[in-house]
Amino acid sequence: MESEKTVIGNNSFDILRIVAALSVLVLHFNGNMSVNIPSILSPYTYFNGVTIFFVISGFLIPYSFERSENTKRFLKKRIMRIYPALWISVIISTMFIFTLYEVPSGKNAIVYFITQFTFLRFYTMDWLRGYGVGCPNGALWTIFVEIQYYLFVCIFYPKIKNKKNIYWIITFVISCSLNIIPYMFRKYIPDNLGKLYGQTIFPYLWIFVMVMFIYNNRDKIIPAIVKYYWIIFASYFLCLILNINTDIKIFHFSGKTTLLFSNTISIIEFIYIILVIATAFKIKIKRWKKDFSYPIYLFHMIFINVAVQLKIENIIFAFIFVVVSSLLLSL
């Protein structure tokens, strides 16, 4: 008996993107505006926005690749979706920095423009440490990881999609080692090299490979995880509660999350990834004509920086300012 075909467009990925973007916004707002919200009340405790974005891309990018006429057209479409808005965010951020803080000159100006308009955005010069939270827009590191995944799909997916499961298992094990081994030797990795490695796809490749496998076997896996959705849901929150209420991270293989590796390999992370995909196909909502999640993700740190620089002390007003300003730039 053949499995029922999974209709890719019939999902709630648009809503999940909004959840992810708002989760990241709240995390950054709380951390940088000194809002002392207990972890049990923080949405990021339950919904890791970065993982949601990686899961959605991991699932939909192979789908987009298969629908494209050729690799060149696929890459052009993806780049045009990302870079115009990204460059606008950098320009707006630059305008605020130059207006509210300082205009660099000479070497500082050259390095600033090179780093902010490339994947070297993680590098922040000393003169910028006094502006806002000390970093122009640290949230944008994931975009370069996404672009690397596009290239990975173009090169790797056609070669493995029709292979037996053993090839997928080997690939997954290798991708896991790219997260675990550097983590084990993190004490010996220079700080800048560690930051640079964190800008690559390698620490997060295991997520993309796992989700790519689910996509490749979607007609078998999606119906199963949707059928057992509430079991998956309950399992996730049970693991989450145990991790919140105890200091013993019994579900983590590679240790606690660090700034270098924001997605450690863990059983709870496996369940979370499956839950995200199951939710997308369990709760089906009509697709939105406009994507508000990307502008929120791109622009929120710009306005958090402005709020910090202007010393806005009213937290409610500052939060509304950040959210509304980010949304207005999406219109």
N, C-alpha and C positions, 0 to 999 in steps of 0.2 A: 504493500500500500504506500503510495507516494505521500510525502509530506505536503501540507497546505502551503502554497506560495505566500511569502511574506511581502506585503505591499509596503515598500519603503516610505512612500510619501504619507502614509496614514499613521502619524505619530505625534508626539507632543514635544519634540526636540526644541521648538521655538520657546515654549514655556520654560523648559529646563535651562535654556541659555539665559533667560531673564533671571531665574533663580541663582544661577552660577554668578552672573555679573553682580547682582545685588549682594550675594554672599561675600564676594571679594571686596566690594565697596564697604560693607559693614566692617569686615575684618580690618581693612586699612584705616577706616575712619576711627574705629575704637582704639587702634594701636597708636595712631598719630595725633589724635585729639584728646588722649588721656581719659577716655571714657572707660570707667571700671565696671564693665558688665561681666558677671560670672560666666565662665565657659559654658555652663549648663543652659544659659539663656542666649548664647550667641548662635546665630544661624550657621556660622562657619563650623561649629562643632558637629553639626549634623549633615551639612551639605558643603563639602569641599568644592568650591567653585572651580578651581584649576583642574581638578580631576574630571569634573563634569565636562568642561571644555575639551579636554583631551579625549574623553570617551566619545563625545559627539563627533569630533573630527576623525577619530579612529574608525568610526562606523560609516560616516557619510562620505569621506574622501575617496575610499575605494569605489563607492557607488558612483560618485561624480566622475572618477577616472574611467570607469567602464562605459559611461554614457558619452564621453567626449570622443570627438572624431579622431584625435591624435594627441600625443603627449604635449606638443607645442601649444595646441589650443587649450588643453587642460591647464597647463601652467600659466598661460596668459590670463585665463579667466580667474584663477586663484589669486594671482598677484594683483590684478586690477580690483579684486574684491577687498584686498587688505591694504595695499600701499597708499592710495590716495588719501584715505581717512587717517592713516598712520602719520603721513607727512603733515597733514593739517594739524594733528594733535601736537606734533613736535614744534610746528610754527607758532601755535597758540601758546604753548608752554614757554617758548623762547621769548615771546612778546611780554608775558607776565614777568619772567625773570629779569629781562632788561628794564622793564618799567618799575617794578617793585623792589628790585635788588641791585643789580650791577650789570654793566655792559662790559664784557671781557675784551681784551685787546691782545694783539700779537699772538704768541704761542697758545695762550689760553683760548682765544677765539677759534683758532684752527682746530685744536683738539676737541673743543666743545662741539663744533659742527660735524666733525668726523665721527665722534662717538655717538652723538644723538641721532644721526641719520643712518647709522649702521647697526650691526648686531653687537657692537662694542658698547651699547647703551648702559650696560651694567657698571662701566667705569665712570666714577664721579670724581672730578678734580676737586682739590682742596678748597678752591675759591667758592665752589658751589655749596659747601657743607653748611654755610650759614643761611641758606635760603630754604624757607619752608621746613620740610622734614629732613632736608639734607640730601635729597635725590630728586631730580626733575620729574621722572615718571617710572619708578621701579616696577610697575605692574606690567610693563610691555615686554618683559623677557620671554614670555610664553609665545609671542608672535614669531620670533625667530625659530623656536622649537617647532611650531606648526609648519613653517616653511620647509624645514628639514624633513618633516614627515611627508610633505607633498613629494619631495624628491625621492624619499624612501619608497613611497607607493609606486612612483613611475618606474623605478629600477627593480624593486624587489617583488612587488605584488604579482605582476604577470608571470614571474618565474615559479612562484610557490602556490598560487591559488588552486591549481589542479593536482598538487602533490598529495601524497598520503599523509595521514596525521603525524607519523613519526617525524617528518620533516618540519612540521609546525612545532612539535614538542622540542626538537633540537634548537630551533630558532628561538623559542620562548626561553629555554634554559640559558642560551647565550645572552639574550637580552636581559635576563634577570641578573646574570653575572656582571653586566655593565653597571648595574646599580649597587649590587652587594659588595663586590671586590673593592671598588674605590672607597666605599663607605668604611670597610674594614681597615683600610690604610689611610684614612682621612687625616690622621695626625702627621703623616709624612708628606702630605700634599701642600705645597705653598698656597697661601690664601688666594692670590690672583689666579693661579692655575686652577684651583678648585672652583672659583667663580666662573672662569671661562668654561670649564667642563660642565658646570651647571647650566650654561647657556646652550649646550648641545642637546641633541635628542637622546643621547645614550642613557642618562639616568632614568629616563621616562619611557624608553623604548618598549619595555615589557608591557606597559599599559596599551600602547598602540598595537603591538603584536597580538595581545590577548583579544582586544576588541576587533581587530582585523580578522582573526580566526572566527569570532562569533558572526561577523558579517558574512564571511565566506560560507558559513554553515547555517545561515539565518533561517532557512526553511525548516530545519530540525530544532535549532536551539531556541529561537524566539517563541514558538508555541509552548515549549516546555517551561521556560522561565515565566511566561505570562500565566500559565496554568498554576504554577506554584508561587505566584507573586507574593501572597501574604506570608508564606513561610519564609521567603527570602527577606521580606520587609521586617518580620519579627526577628529573624536571625541577626540582621544588621544592627537593629537597635539593642538587642541583647548584648552583642559584642561591644557596642558603643557605650552602653551603661557600665559594663564591667571595666572598660578602659577609663571612663570618667571617674569612677568611684575607687579605683585602685591605682597605685603607683607601679604595680607589676604589669608590664606590657606583655601579657602572656600570648597575645595574638601576633606579635611582631617578630619577624625573622631577623631583620637587619637592624633592629634597634629603634630608638626614638627618632622622630622627624627632626631634621636639622635645616638650617638655612641653605646649606649646600644641596641637600637632596630633599626636596619638599614632598616627595611621594615615595616613602619607604615601602618595601614589599611586605605585605602582611595579609593575613587571612581576612581581616576586616576590610581591607582595601579590595581584595578579590570580590567579596560579597557586595561591596558598594558599587563596583563597576557593573556587576550583573544587575544590581537593583536599578541603576540609572537607565540601562537599556530596557529592562523589564517595564519600568515606569513609562518610558517613552511609547511603548506599544500596548500597555495596559490602559493608560489614560490617554485616549486619542482626542486631540483638540484640533480644530481647523487651523491651518497654517496662517500666520500673520503676513500681511503684505509688506510690512517694514520690520527690519531687525533693529530693535532698540538695545539689545544686549551689547553689541560691539561698541557703539558710542559710549555707553555707560562704562564699559571696561577701559576704553581708550582715554576718556577725559576725566574720570573721577579723581585720579591722583593730581591732576593739574589744579583742580579747585580745592582739594584738601591742602595742597601746598599754599594756595592763595589764602585760605582760611587761617592757616598757621602763621603765615607771614604777616597778615593783617591783625593777628592776635584776636580773632573773633572768639569771645568767651562763651557766648550763648550757644550751647551745644545743639539745641533744637533748631535754631536759626541756621547754624553752620551746616547741619545735616541737610536741611531743606535746600540751602544754597548749593551744596555739592550735587545733590540729586537733580534738582531742577536745571541747573546750569549744564550738566552733562546731557540731559534729555533735550534741552533746547538746541544743542549743537547737532543733534541727530535729525532735526527737521529740515 
